[in-house]
Structure formats: structure tokens, C-alpha cells
Amino acid sequence: MSYTWSTGAAAVLEHVGNDWAGVWSLLFAATKATFRLSLLVPLDLGAELAYAAMDSGEARDEVGWAHPDVPLAALAVDLGPASQSLDVSATRAVIVSLLDGALHRLTPLGAAGRAPSDRQLARRVGSKVLAARDVLMDLRP
């Protein structure tokens, strides 16, 4: 399972642009994967992961609300079902790589010289992505 997710995540990271559509695509994949992982771990960990999925989903939605054309044109990738015999650490690393990719793309989108609305959006989205990433990094299976 983690090999399949790793391959899918690597393809998404490679093929999406360094723009809002790229951020949206990475957050779409990360949100789906985090939610799927939340369903396969013990309840206490699952609840934390469900909240992390909500954070990344809200971040993705913020991009879509600010740029309504993005969800229509962006790459929406679902990494697929999770296996019952998953390696939580490897799976978590795959999701973190997607979130890191989104953060990497947010940095220039929120840089000086950009429209104030884009800078504010990058800060709001980045904050939610970091919150989701923190949950995944602190996860102790």
C-alpha cells in the first residue's frame, strides 16, 4: 500500500505546477489520504487524523473559494484505498511529503510583490497545512 501511495504521491508532486492549482491538487490528495488513514488506525489516532484531514481540506477549500477556476482545472488525484496491513510510518511520510509540497508552492505565492489577497490567502492556507502536518509528525502509532 505505501509503495502505491508513494508512487502516486511522487507523480503528483512531479506533475503539478508551482501555482494555486498545484497547491489545490496536493491538498486534495493529502486530505483524501489522511482521511483514509484515519479509518484504519485505533480510534484515538484516527480522531487526530480526521482533524488533520479537516485542516488540509479547509485549506484546499480556501484556495477554491479564492480562485473558483482552480478546482475545475486542477489535477484531482486520489491515491487509492488503504490496506489493512499498512505501515503507518511510511503512510504518514507519504502524506507529509504532499503537505510539504504544498507548503513549498505556497512560499512564492505569498511573497512580497504579489497581490495582497494572494499573500493573505497563502498565510491562511499555510497555517492550516502546518496544523495538519504537525498532527501527522506528532503521530505515535
N, C-alpha and C positions, 0 to 999 in steps of 0.2 A: 504494500500500500504506500509506504513512504517513498519508495522508488518512483512509483507512478506519480504521486503528488510532487515529488522533486522534479521530475521531468516536465510536468505540466507547469509548475511554477517557474522553472528556468525558461521555458518557452515564452511565457507571459512577460517575464522580466526582459527578455531579449527583444520581443516584438512590439511592445507598447512604446509610445513616444514619451518625450520629456515635456508633456503638456497636461492640461486638465483631463483630457481623455485617458492618458496613461495613468494618472492618479486614480481616476474612477475605475479603470479596469483592474488595477492592482487591489484596490479596496473591495471590489466585487468578489474577486477570487479569495481574498483573505477572510472576508466576512462569511462566505459560504463554508470555507474550510474550518474556521473557528467554531461555527455553529455545529457542524458535523462532528468535530472532535468533542464538543461539549456533551453530545449524546452518548458517547462511548466510554466516558470515564466516570468514576464514582461521583455521586451527587454533589458533594461539596466542591470538587474541582469543576464539575460540569456547570454549576451555578456561576462560578467566577468566569468561566469561559463564555457562557451565554452573555454575561455583561460585557465582556471584551468584544464579542461579536456585535452587540448593540452599538458599542462605541465606534467600531470601524464602519458599521452600516450607517450610522448617523453622519459620519464624516463623508461617506460616499454620497449620501442624500444631499448634504450641503453643497457638494460640487454640482450635483444635478440641478438643484434649485437655482444656484447662481448662474449656471451655464446650461440651460434646458436642452440645447442641441447635443451636449456631450453624451448622455445616456443613449441617445438614438444612434450615435455613430461609433461609440466606444466598443472595444472588444470585451464581451461578457464571457468569461471563462469559469466554468465550474470544474474543479479538479477531480470530481467524481466521488463515488461513495467511499466511505472509510471502512476499513477492515476491522473485524472484531479483534484480530491479533495485531493491533497497531503498536508501533513503538512511539510512545507519547513524546519522548525527547526529540526523535527525528521529525515527527509530525510538527511539533512545536517549532522546530528550526525552519521548516519549510514556510510556515505561516509568518514567522518573524522576518524571513527574507522578503516576503511580499510587502509587509509593512515597512521594512527598511527601504525597499524600492520606492514606495510611495513617498516616504519622507525625503529621500534623495531628490525626487522630482519636485517636491514642494519648495525646496530651498530657493531655486531660481525664480519660481512663480511668485514668491513673496518678497523678492529682493527690491531694494531701492530702485526707483525708476519705473516700476510697474504701477498700474492704476491702484489707487488706494483701496478700491473694493477687492482687488485680487490679493493685495497684501493682507487685508483683514481676513479674507477667506482662507488664505494659506495658514495664518495663525490659528484660526478656529479649527480647521481640518487637522493641522499638525498636532494640536493639543489632544484631540480625540484619538488620533492614531497613536500618539505616545502613550496615552492611557491604556489602550488595547495592548500595545507592545509590552508595557510594564507588567500587565497581568500574565501574559504569556511567559515573560522572562522570570517571573517570580513563582511560576507554577512548579509545585513539587509533587510529582506523581508517586 
